[in-house]
Amino acid sequence: MAVEVPKSVLAKLMADVDSHEQDGAMAMLTLVGSHAYGLATETSDYDFIGVYVPDVYSAIVGTPAETLT
């Protein structure tokens, strides 16, 4: 089942991701939650989960992880 995410939601999401990609890259991003399962109501928000790949230096040195909210 395909879910169409509003462009405004995607624009904000990508701006958040881009602002944090200086030390690595987003490898995967997927829609989860009520929209993914077809259970969304008019007031449901959009939930995403992703896999972030740190740059080599951060992976070796072990800089602290950060959660995007």
N, C-alpha and C positions, 0 to 999 in steps of 0.2 A: 504494500500500500504506500503510495507516495503522499508525502505531506508537504504542503506549500507553506514555507515560512515567510512572513512579511519581509519586504526589503529593508524596512527600518530596523527590524530585529537583527537581521544579518549584518547590516552596516555597523550597528553598535557592537555586535559580537566580534566582527573582524577588526574593528578599531581597537578593542581590548586586547585581542590576540597580537596584533601588529605592535602594540606598545610594549609588549613583553617578549617579543621574539629576538631581541638583540643578543641574548645569550643561548640561543638554540632555535628550534623550529617545532611547529605544530605538525605532527605526523598524521593524526587522524582526529576528526571531530564529528560527532554524531548526535542526533536528536534522541533524547530519552524522555521518560515521564509520560504524562497523560496524552500529549500530542502524538508521541510515537506509538501509543497503544490504541489510539482512536477514542479516547475517553475524555477529551478536552471539552470544557464548557467555555462560555463567553469570557469568563474571568480567569481562565487558566493561563499561566505564564509558560514560557518556553524554557525547557531544561536541556542543557547540552553537556556532554562529557567528551574529553579529548585525551590524546596521548601526546605528551610533550617530550621532545628529544633534546637534552641539553648539549651545548657545545662540548668539545673534548676536554677543555680545561675545567669546566664546571663538573663534568662527570668524574674526572680524576681527583680534583682537589676537594670536591664535595661541598659546593656552596649550598646554602639552605634552599629548600624547595619553597615555592610560593603558590598559593591557590588563587585563581582568578575568581572573583565573585561578581 
